[in-house]
Amino acid sequence: MTQQQILQPYIGKWAWTLASGLFTIVLAVVAFYLPVIDWMPRGGLVGWLLFLAGMAELTFGWKRGLDVAGKAAVGAGLVTAAAGVLFIANPTAAYFPVANLVMAWLLLRGAWLLVMAFSGRAGRRVGAWLALSGAADVLLGVSLLAGLPIATAVNALFGPTREIVAQFALILAASFLVTGVSQVAIASLQRARSRAAD
């Protein structure tokens, strides 16, 4: 197999990966401002953020092809979009159902990305970016899990305070930001490979 045949799946597809990464970074900014957005019930807004991020990741994976990064993105995108659909179906969900589902989403998505990153079939650089994104999600999921007992007590006494909502929004924004940056880095690797093949 020639180098051109090996690199063919990456040629011309880096722009899709870059667009997905930049779009996900924009969603991270929206998630960061989630505590001050009052025009839509937060469960519904979280649902749309997750659904759009999932669709962007699915597009990245589909355009990437059947290599490890493509499979990782398709699996993570499906999990993310499915979590989003659950929220969209119940847009008035209270804080704790939302937090519990986001926690489960982070842990599941992170575990999937870590498994794909360390499967032995990912390239060293792409595998490192997948591992970074997966590890960030697992750590964010664990931090959300660790904060739930305190948040439960505060919520029982005072309702969902701005601090609890802000912490949740930061966790969601951080996940989107790391995912977006990872996709931009993978797009850069794809572009370099396509230029080398020209």
N, C-alpha and C positions, 0 to 999 in steps of 0.2 A: 504494500500500500504506500503510495507516494505521500509526501508532505501535503500537497494540494488536496488530496482526497481526505486526509485526516482533518484539515482545517476547513474544508468546505461547509460543514454545518454552521460555522461561526461567521462566515463572510456575509456582510450585509444585514446581520441580525443584531448587531450591537446597539443600533439606534433604538430598537424595541426595549432592550434591557435598560438603556439609559433613560428612556421615557418613563418606564415603570418605576425606576429608582427615584427620579425627580418628582413624579406624581406622589409617591409614597412619602417623600420628605414634605411635600405640601400638606398631606394628610396629617403628618406629625405636628405641623404648626397649628392646624385646626384643632387637633386633640389637645395641644398645650393650652389653647384658649377655651376649652370645653367648660370650665367653671363659670365663665362669664357669658356664655351663649344661652339665651333663654327663649329663643324663638321656636324651639322644638323640644319635646320631652327628651331628656338625656338618653334614655334607653334607645329611642329611635335614632338619635344622632350617632350614638356609639355603633348601632347596627349598620347605619349607612357608611360610617368610616371603615368598619371592618369589611363590609361587603365590597366597597370600592378598592380597598387595599388588597383583598383577596383576588378580585378580578384582575387587578394590575399584575399581581404575582402569577396568576394563571396564564396571562398573556405572555409574560416573560418566560415562563416554563415551556409553554407551547411553542413559542418562537425559538427557544433554545434547542429543543429537540429532546431526544431520549438519552442524553448523557446524564450523569449524576446530578449536575446542577439543575437541569431541566426537570428531572423527576422530583428533586427536592422542592423546587418552586411550585410544581403542579400540586404535590401533596400538601404543602404549606398553604398554598392559595385556596385549595378546596376546604381545608379546615377553617381558614380565616373567613371565607365567603359563607360557609355554613353557619359559623357563629354569628355573622352579621345578619343572616336571614332569620335566625332565632330572635334576635333583638328587634328587627323590623316587624316581625309578626306580633311582638308584644312591646310597642314603643313606650308604654307607660310603666315599664318594669321599675321596681324600687331599686335602691342602691345595692343592696346585698345580693339579690339575684344577678344583677349586672356584674358585680365584682366577682362573684363565684364563677360565673361563666367565663369571664375574661381570664381569671386565674387558670381555669381548666384549659382554655384556648392557649394561653402562653406556655403552659407545661407540655401540652400535647405537640404544639407546633415546634417548640424548642427541642423536644426529644427527637422528633422526626428529622429536623435539620442536623442534629448531632449525629444521629445514626447514618444519615447520608454522607455527612462530611468525613466520617471515619470508616466508611465502607471499603476503603482501599481502591475505589475506582475513580475518586475525584482527583483532579490535578492538585498539586500542592497549594498553589495560590487560591484557586477557586474553593478548594476544601477548607482553607483557612478562613475565607470570608463566610462560608456556610457555617463553620464552627462558631465564629464570632456571633453571628446572628442567632444561632441556636442557643449558645451559652447565655447571651443577653436575655432571651425570652425565658429560659429556665430560671435565671437569677431574679428576673422581674416577677415571675410567677411565685417563686418562693418568698420574695419580699412582700407580695400581696397577701400570701397565706399567713406569714408571720404577723402582719398588721391587722388581720381580721379580728382577733379577740379584743384588741383595744378599740378598734373601730366599732365593733358590736356594742360594747359598753357605752361609748360616746353616743352612738346612734340611738340606743335605748333611752338615754337621758335627754339628749338635746335634738335628736333627728340628724339627718345627714348634713353635717356642718360643712362650711366652705373649705376647711382644711382637709377633710376626708375626701371631698370631691376633687380638690386640687391634687392631692397625692395620687388618686386614681388616674386623673387626667395625665399627670406626669409619667406614670408607668406606661399608659397607652402610647403617649407621644414618644417615649424612649424606645419602645419596641418598633414603632413605625420608622423612627429616625435611623436606628441601627440597620433595619431591613433596607431602607432606601439607600443609605451609604454603601452597604454591601453590594446592592445591585448596581450602583454607579461604578464601584470598583470592578465588578465582574464585567460590566460593559467596556471599561477601559482595557481590560485584558482581552476581551473579544476583538476590540478594534485593533489592538496591537497585532493580534494573530491574523486578522484579515489583511492588514497592511503587509505583514511578512509574506503572506501567500501571493500578493500581487506581483 
